[in-house]
C-alpha cells in the first residue's frame, strides 16, 4: 500500500516539476528583458528542479534519495546567488539605477564597484 502511495506521489512531483520547467523555458525564450527572464528562470531553478529531484522518493532507495536531498540543498543555496550575480551584471551593463535613470559616476571611466 505504501509503495503505491509513494509511486503516485513521485509521479505527481515529477509531473509538477516538468510542467514548471516547461513554463519557465517558455518564459525565458519569449521574454526580452534580462530581469524578467530572471524571474522566469527562478521558477525553473527553484520549485521546478526541486520537485523533479523530490520525485526520487518513489525509488525507495536510500542512496538515490540521499543524493537527491544533497542536490536539493545545493540548488537551494546556489540558485539565489547565481540569479543575484546575473542581475548585478545586467545592472552594471545597463548602467542604470533602480528608477531607470543614469547613475552618477557611470559612463566613461566609471570604475564603481
Backbone as a printed PyTorch tensor [residue, N CA C, xyz], in Angstrom:
tensor([[[  0.8230,  -1.2010,   0.0000],
         [  0.0000,   0.0000,   0.0000],
         [  0.8630,   1.2590,   0.0000]],

        [[  1.8970,   1.2860,   0.8260],
         [  2.7510,   2.4650,   0.9030],
         [  3.5540,   2.6520,  -0.3750]],

        [[  3.8800,   1.5380,  -1.0270],
         [  4.6240,   1.5970,  -2.2800],
         [  3.7980,   2.2750,  -3.3710]],

        [[  2.5170,   1.9710,  -3.4160],
         [  1.6340,   2.6010,  -4.4060],
         [  1.5110,   4.0940,  -4.1200]],

        [[  1.3830,   4.4370,  -2.8450],
         [  1.2830,   5.8490,  -2.4630],
         [  2.5590,   6.6160,  -2.8400]],

        [[  3.7180,   6.0050,  -2.6080],
         [  4.9790,   6.6530,  -2.9840],
         [  5.1120,   6.7890,  -4.5010]],

        [[  4.6430,   5.8010,  -5.2440],
         [  4.6770,   5.8920,  -6.7060],
         [  3.7960,   7.0350,  -7.2100]],

        [[  2.6200,   7.1700,  -6.6380],
         [  1.7170,   8.2460,  -7.0430],
         [  2.3020,   9.6030,  -6.6720]],

        [[  2.8430,   9.7140,  -5.4650],
         [  3.4450,  10.9710,  -5.0290],
         [  4.6610,  11.3210,  -5.8830]],

        [[  5.5050,  10.3360,  -6.1660],
         [  6.6720,  10.5740,  -7.0110],
         [  6.2780,  10.9900,  -8.4140]],

        [[  5.2680,  10.3460,  -8.9790],
         [  4.7900,  10.7050, -10.3090],
         [  4.1890,  12.1010, -10.3400]],

        [[  3.4380,  12.4490,  -9.2960],
         [  2.8420,  13.7860,  -9.2300],
         [  3.9150,  14.8630,  -9.1110]],

        [[  4.9230,  14.6150,  -8.2700],
         [  6.0110,  15.5860,  -8.1370],
         [  6.7890,  15.7370,  -9.4400]],

        [[  7.0120,  14.6310, -10.1300],
         [  7.7060,  14.6870, -11.4140],
         [  6.8940,  15.4720, -12.4360]],

        [[  5.6090,  15.2380, -12.4900],
         [  4.7550,  15.9590, -13.4340],
         [  4.7120,  17.4550, -13.1050]],

        [[  4.5750,  17.7960, -11.8480],
         [  4.5590,  19.2040, -11.4340],
         [  5.8720,  19.8770, -11.7950]],

        [[  6.9750,  19.2030, -11.5090],
         [  8.2850,  19.7700, -11.8210],
         [  8.4840,  19.9870, -13.3050]],

        [[  8.0740,  19.0200, -14.1140],
         [  8.2340,  19.1520, -15.5620],
         [  7.3400,  20.2480, -16.1320]],

        [[  6.1410,  20.4030, -15.5930],
         [  5.2620,  21.4860, -16.0410],
         [  5.8820,  22.8390, -15.6840]],

        [[  6.4070,  22.9740, -14.4730],
         [  7.0530,  24.2310, -14.0760],
         [  8.2780,  24.5290, -14.9330]],

        [[  9.0660,  23.5160, -15.2350],
         [ 10.2380,  23.7150, -16.0820],
         [  9.8370,  24.1180, -17.4990]],

        [[  8.7620,  23.5460, -18.0240],
         [  8.2970,  23.8950, -19.3640],
         [  7.7820,  25.3330, -19.4120]],

        [[  7.0170,  25.7250, -18.4080],
         [  6.5270,  27.1010, -18.3430],
         [  7.6920,  28.0730, -18.2260]],

        [[  8.6580,  27.7280, -17.4210],
         [  9.8320,  28.5830, -17.2380],
         [ 10.6230,  28.7150, -18.5280]],

        [[ 10.8020,  27.6220, -19.2430],
         [ 11.5230,  27.6670, -20.5060],
         [ 10.8070,  28.5660, -21.5080]],

        [[  9.4950,  28.4530, -21.5740],
         [  8.7300,  29.3240, -22.4780],
         [  8.8940,  30.7830, -22.0790]],

        [[  8.9060,  31.0650, -20.7860],
         [  9.0980,  32.4370, -20.3200],
         [ 10.4680,  32.9810, -20.6600]],

        [[ 11.5030,  32.1770, -20.4850],
         [ 12.8630,  32.6390, -20.7940],
         [ 13.0080,  32.8950, -22.2910]],

        [[ 12.4000,  32.0590, -23.1190],
         [ 12.5250,  32.2260, -24.5620],
         [ 11.6840,  33.3890, -25.0980]],

        [[ 10.5490,  33.6530, -24.4960],
         [  9.6510,  34.6860, -25.0230],
         [  9.9180,  36.0720, -24.4780]],

        [[ 10.3860,  36.1640, -23.2530],
         [ 10.5700,  37.4720, -22.6240],
         [ 11.8770,  38.1000, -23.0940]],

        [[ 11.8900,  39.4300, -23.1580],
         [ 13.0410,  40.1170, -23.7430],
         [ 13.9830,  40.7300, -22.7200]],

        [[ 13.4720,  41.2190, -21.6190],
         [ 14.2950,  41.9040, -20.6240],
         [ 15.0160,  40.8900, -19.7400]],

        [[ 16.2540,  41.1720, -19.4070],
         [ 17.0500,  40.2580, -18.5890],
         [ 16.4230,  40.0360, -17.2230]],

        [[ 15.8970,  41.0840, -16.6300],
         [ 15.3330,  40.9670, -15.2870],
         [ 14.0570,  40.1200, -15.2980]],

        [[ 13.2560,  40.2520, -16.3230],
         [ 12.0380,  39.4600, -16.4270],
         [ 12.3910,  38.0070, -16.7400]],

        [[ 13.4240,  37.7870, -17.5320],
         [ 13.8810,  36.4220, -17.8010],
         [ 14.3910,  35.7630, -16.5220]],

        [[ 15.0290,  36.5540, -15.6620],
         [ 15.4910,  36.0090, -14.3830],
         [ 14.3150,  35.5630, -13.5240]],

        [[ 13.2190,  36.2850, -13.6150],
         [ 12.0320,  35.9010, -12.8590],
         [ 11.5150,  34.5490, -13.3540]],

        [[ 11.4700,  34.3740, -14.6610],
         [ 11.0280,  33.0890, -15.2150],
         [ 12.0280,  31.9840, -14.8990]],

        [[ 13.3070,  32.3060, -14.9250],
         [ 14.3430,  31.3180, -14.6270],
         [ 14.2570,  30.8680, -13.1750]],

        [[ 13.8420,  31.7510, -12.2970],
         [ 13.6870,  31.4000, -10.8870],
         [ 12.6510,  30.3170, -10.6770]],

        [[ 11.6590,  30.2720, -11.5590],
         [ 10.6450,  29.2220, -11.4790],
         [ 11.2510,  27.8600, -11.7970]],

        [[ 12.2250,  27.8460, -12.6910],
         [ 12.8490,  26.5710, -13.0540],
         [ 13.8150,  26.1100, -11.9750]],

        [[ 14.6910,  26.9970, -11.5350],
         [ 15.7160,  26.5640, -10.5890],
         [ 15.1790,  26.3850,  -9.1770]],

        [[ 14.0770,  27.0030,  -8.8770],
         [ 13.5010,  26.8300,  -7.5520],
         [ 12.5970,  25.6190,  -7.5000]],

        [[ 11.3120,  25.8500,  -7.5930],
         [ 10.3570,  24.7490,  -7.4300],
         [ 10.4440,  23.6720,  -8.5010]],

        [[ 10.8010,  24.0320,  -9.7220],
         [ 10.8450,  23.0470, -10.8050],
         [ 11.8560,  21.9500, -10.5740]],

        [[ 13.1040,  22.3340, -10.3780],
         [ 14.1680,  21.3460, -10.1770],
         [ 13.9840,  20.6130,  -8.8530]],

        [[ 13.5580,  21.3280,  -7.8430],
         [ 13.3640,  20.6940,  -6.5360],
         [ 12.2490,  19.6410,  -6.5970]],

        [[ 11.1740,  19.9300,  -7.3290],
         [ 10.0910,  18.9460,  -7.4520],
         [ 10.5550,  17.7050,  -8.2180]],

        [[ 11.3480,  17.9180,  -9.2760],
         [ 11.8570,  16.7620, -10.0280],
         [ 12.7850,  15.9300,  -9.1510]],

        [[ 13.6560,  16.5770,  -8.4020],
         [ 14.5550,  15.8360,  -7.5180],
         [ 13.7990,  15.1570,  -6.3820]],

        [[ 12.7650,  15.8190,  -5.8690],
         [ 11.9830,  15.2300,  -4.7760],
         [ 11.1860,  14.0160,  -5.2410]],

        [[ 10.9520,  13.9130,  -6.5370],
         [ 10.2050,  12.7510,  -7.0380],
         [ 11.0040,  11.4550,  -6.9020]],

        [[ 12.2650,  11.5590,  -6.5560],
         [ 13.0930,  10.3600,  -6.3930],
         [ 12.6970,   9.5420,  -5.1660]],

        [[ 11.8050,  10.0600,  -4.3350],
         [ 11.3570,   9.2680,  -3.1780],
         [ 10.6230,   8.0200,  -3.6260]],

        [[ 10.1020,   8.0290,  -4.8440],
         [  9.3730,   6.8600,  -5.3390],
         [ 10.2960,   5.6650,  -5.5520]],

        [[ 11.6070,   5.9020,  -5.6540],
         [ 12.5380,   4.7930,  -5.8630],
         [ 12.6960,   3.9400,  -4.6230]],

        [[ 12.4590,   4.5130,  -3.4580],
         [ 12.6140,   3.8400,  -2.1660],
         [ 14.0360,   3.3380,  -1.9510]],

        [[ 14.9930,   3.9520,  -2.6380],
         [ 16.4010,   3.5990,  -2.4820],
         [ 17.0720,   4.7210,  -1.6840]],

        [[ 17.6610,   4.3660,  -0.5650],
         [ 18.2460,   5.3690,   0.3280],
         [ 19.3720,   6.1480,  -0.3250]],

        [[ 20.1670,   5.5030,  -1.1590],
         [ 21.2830,   6.1810,  -1.8190],
         [ 20.7840,   7.2510,  -2.7830]],

        [[ 19.8000,   6.9250,  -3.5850],
         [ 19.2520,   7.8810,  -4.5480],
         [ 18.5790,   9.0310,  -3.8220]],

        [[ 17.8310,   8.7270,  -2.7800],
         [ 17.1540,   9.7750,  -2.0210],
         [ 18.1700,  10.6980,  -1.3500]],

        [[ 19.2570,  10.1330,  -0.8310],
         [ 20.3030,  10.9490,  -0.2000],
         [ 20.9410,  11.8890,  -1.2070]],

        [[ 21.2700,  11.3840,  -2.3860],
         [ 21.8520,  12.2480,  -3.4180],
         [ 20.8640,  13.3230,  -3.8600]],

        [[ 19.5850,  12.9820,  -3.9370],
         [ 18.5760,  13.9660,  -4.3270],
         [ 18.4510,  15.0620,  -3.2730]],

        [[ 18.4880,  14.6830,  -2.0120],
         [ 18.4060,  15.6860,  -0.9390],
         [ 19.6280,  16.5980,  -0.9670]],

        [[ 20.8060,  16.0280,  -1.1930],
         [ 22.0150,  16.8510,  -1.3030],
         [ 21.9270,  17.7990,  -2.5020]],

        [[ 21.3930,  17.3200,  -3.6120],
         [ 21.2270,  18.1730,  -4.7920],
         [ 20.2110,  19.2770,  -4.5300]],

        [[ 19.1420,  18.9700,  -3.8010],
         [ 18.1440,  19.9940,  -3.4540],
         [ 18.7740,  21.0810,  -2.6060]],

        [[ 19.5770,  20.6810,  -1.6320],
         [ 20.2620,  21.6700,  -0.7810],
         [ 21.2130,  22.5120,  -1.6230]],

        [[ 21.9570,  21.8810,  -2.5230],
         [ 22.8840,  22.6160,  -3.3830],
         [ 22.1450,  23.6260,  -4.2650]],

        [[ 21.0370,  23.2050,  -4.8660],
         [ 20.2610,  24.1080,  -5.7220],
         [ 19.6630,  25.2370,  -4.8970]],

        [[ 19.1590,  24.9140,  -3.7240],
         [ 18.5570,  25.9470,  -2.8750],
         [ 19.5760,  26.9850,  -2.4210]],

        [[ 20.8310,  26.5790,  -2.2550],
         [ 21.8630,  27.5270,  -1.8260],
         [ 22.4700,  28.3150,  -2.9850]],

        [[ 22.6210,  27.6990,  -4.1400],
         [ 23.3230,  28.3600,  -5.2380],
         [ 22.4080,  29.1190,  -6.1950]],

        [[ 21.1560,  28.7690,  -6.2740],
         [ 20.2440,  29.4270,  -7.2090],
         [ 20.0870,  30.9270,  -6.9320]],

        [[ 19.8340,  31.3480,  -5.7010],
         [ 19.7300,  32.7850,  -5.4520],
         [ 21.0400,  33.5360,  -5.7010]],

        [[ 22.1500,  32.8870,  -5.4170],
         [ 23.4460,  33.5330,  -5.6250],
         [ 23.6990,  33.7620,  -7.1140]],

        [[ 23.4090,  32.7650,  -7.9230],
         [ 23.6270,  32.9240,  -9.3600],
         [ 22.6600,  33.9410,  -9.9590]],

        [[ 21.4080,  33.9440,  -9.5180],
         [ 20.4490,  34.9280, -10.0130],
         [ 20.8830,  36.3430,  -9.6380]],

        [[ 21.3970,  36.5060,  -8.4290],
         [ 21.8760,  37.8220,  -7.9990],
         [ 23.0780,  38.2610,  -8.8340]],

        [[ 23.9850,  37.3450,  -9.1150],
         [ 25.1550,  37.6880,  -9.9220],
         [ 24.7530,  38.0850, -11.3380]],

        [[ 23.7950,  37.3920, -11.9250],
         [ 23.3350,  37.7400, -13.2680],
         [ 22.6290,  39.0920, -13.2570]],

        [[ 21.7940,  39.3390, -12.2600],
         [ 21.0990,  40.6230, -12.1740],
         [ 22.0820,  41.7650, -11.9550]],

        [[ 23.0760,  41.5280, -11.1530],
         [ 24.0770,  42.5750, -10.9100],
         [ 24.8860,  42.8710, -12.1760]],

        [[ 25.2290,  41.8330, -12.9350],
         [ 25.9510,  42.0380, -14.1880],
         [ 25.0820,  42.7880, -15.1890]],

        [[ 23.7900,  42.4660, -15.2510],
         [ 22.8930,  43.1890, -16.1560],
         [ 22.7420,  44.6420, -15.7230]],

        [[ 22.6950,  44.8590, -14.4350],
         [ 22.5850,  46.2250, -13.9140],
         [ 23.8250,  47.0380, -14.2750]],

        [[ 24.9800,  46.4420, -14.1180],
         [ 26.2230,  47.1450, -14.4770],
         [ 26.3180,  47.3760, -15.9760]],

        [[ 25.8660,  46.4120, -16.7590],
         [ 25.9000,  46.5650, -18.2130],
         [ 24.9930,  47.7090, -18.6510]],

        [[ 23.8300,  47.8130, -18.0330],
         [ 22.8950,  48.8680, -18.3950],
         [ 23.3210,  50.2140, -17.8470]],

        [[ 24.0210,  50.2140, -16.7280],
         [ 24.4520,  51.4700, -16.1140],
         [ 23.3050,  52.2890, -15.5810]],

        [[ 22.2790,  51.6350, -15.1330],
         [ 21.0990,  52.3490, -14.6400],
         [ 20.8320,  51.9560, -13.1900]],

        [[ 20.1810,  52.8880, -12.4790],
         [ 19.8100,  52.5650, -11.1130],
         [ 18.4000,  51.9710, -11.1160]],

        [[ 17.8380,  51.7370,  -9.9470],
         [ 16.5520,  51.0580,  -9.8440],
         [ 15.4060,  51.8710, -10.4460]],

        [[ 15.5380,  53.2040, -10.5190],
         [ 14.4720,  54.0410, -11.0710],
         [ 14.5550,  54.1510, -12.5830]],

        [[ 15.6100,  53.6330, -13.1850],
         [ 15.7340,  53.6710, -14.6310],
         [ 16.5270,  54.8490, -15.1510]],

        [[ 17.0440,  55.7000, -14.2560],
         [ 17.8410,  56.8390, -14.7120],
         [ 19.3190,  56.4960, -14.5870]],

        [[ 20.1380,  57.2650, -15.2860],
         [ 21.5760,  57.0360, -15.2420],
         [ 22.0940,  57.2770, -13.8320]],

        [[ 22.9380,  56.3660, -13.3790],
         [ 23.5550,  56.5210, -12.0600],
         [ 24.6960,  57.5200, -12.1680]],

        [[ 24.8770,  58.3860, -11.1600],
         [ 26.0110,  59.3070, -11.1970],
         [ 27.3160,  58.5280, -11.1450]],

        [[ 28.2320,  58.9280, -11.9640],
         [ 29.5250,  58.2590, -11.9930],
         [ 29.6120,  57.1690, -13.0230]],

        [[ 28.4800,  56.8410, -13.6800],
         [ 28.5300,  55.8440, -14.7470],
         [ 28.9790,  56.5020, -16.0390]],

        [[ 29.4650,  55.7140, -16.9120],
         [ 29.9180,  56.2520, -18.1980],
         [ 31.3840,  56.0010, -18.3400]],

        [[ 32.0620,  56.9040, -19.0640],
         [ 33.4890,  56.7250, -19.2910],
         [ 34.2420,  56.8130, -17.9580]],

        [[ 35.0900,  55.8790, -17.7560],
         [ 35.9300,  55.8910, -16.5580],
         [ 35.1820,  55.5380, -15.2920]],

        [[ 33.9710,  55.0240, -15.3950],
         [ 33.1960,  54.6730, -14.2060],
         [ 33.6810,  53.3670, -13.6100]],

        [[ 34.5900,  53.4300, -12.6780],
         [ 35.1600,  52.2390, -12.0610],
         [ 34.4740,  51.9240, -10.7400]],

        [[ 33.1800,  52.0550, -10.6990],
         [ 32.4580,  51.7680,  -9.4610],
         [ 32.4320,  50.2780,  -9.1990]],

        [[ 32.3950,  49.9320,  -7.9570],
         [ 32.3400,  48.5200,  -7.5660],
         [ 31.0060,  48.2510,  -6.9240]]])
